[in-house]
Amino acid sequence: MVNSDSQSALATIKNPVHHARTKHFDIRHHFVRDAVENGDITVNYVPSNENPADILTKALSRDKHAAGLRLLHLA
């Protein structure tokens, strides 16, 4: 299972139609789409305020950082 807070990435994965905006993607980056189609993985939307990975990937305010620590069970 893969969780993401990027709705555009999830839409690109779930929609097999190649749009003008995604035609620049290298074919090797479509492995996630293929894995979803094969049923090897599932992708789910997780809102940013419930995503513990945000603390590792984004600059956050003090409050959001503290919330991320709680999600990781570190505070």
C-alpha positions in Angstrom: 0.0 0.0 0.0 1.3 3.5 -0.9 -0.2 6.6 0.8 0.2 10.0 -0.8 -1.1 13.5 -0.2 -0.6 14.5 -3.9 -4.0 14.3 -5.6 -2.5 15.1 -8.9 0.0 12.1 -8.6 -2.9 9.8 -7.7 -5.0 11.0 -10.6 -2.1 10.4 -13.0 -1.6 6.9 -11.6 -5.3 5.9 -11.8 -6.0 7.5 -15.2 -4.4 5.4 -18.0 -5.0 8.1 -20.6 -1.8 10.0 -21.5 -2.5 13.7 -21.2 -0.4 16.5 -22.8 0.9 17.4 -19.4 2.2 13.9 -18.7 3.7 13.0 -22.1 7.1 14.1 -20.8 7.2 11.3 -18.2 9.8 8.8 -19.0 8.4 5.3 -19.6 10.3 3.9 -16.6 8.3 6.2 -14.3 5.1 4.4 -15.2 6.0 1.3 -13.2 3.6 2.4 -10.4 0.7 2.7 -12.8 1.5 -0.8 -14.0 1.8 -2.2 -10.5 -1.6 -0.7 -9.6 -3.2 -2.2 -12.8 -1.7 -5.6 -11.9 -3.0 -5.4 -8.3 0.5 -5.5 -6.9 0.0 -2.3 -4.9 -2.8 0.0 -3.9 -2.6 3.8 -3.7 -4.5 5.8 -1.2 -5.0 9.5 -0.5 -3.9 10.7 2.9 -4.6 14.4 3.8 -1.5 16.4 4.7 -2.6 16.8 8.3 -2.6 13.0 8.7 0.6 12.3 6.7 3.5 11.6 9.0 6.0 11.8 6.1 5.4 15.5 5.8 7.7 16.1 8.7 10.6 14.6 6.7 9.8 16.2 3.3 8.5 19.7 3.9 9.3 22.9 5.9 6.6 23.0 8.5 5.4 25.5 11.1 6.0 24.7 14.7 2.5 23.5 15.2 2.5 21.2 12.2 5.9 19.9 13.2 4.6 19.0 16.6 1.6 17.3 15.0 3.9 15.3 12.8 6.0 14.2 15.8 2.8 13.0 17.4 1.8 11.1 14.2 5.3 9.4 14.4 4.7 8.7 18.1 7.8 10.7 19.0 6.1 13.3 21.2 
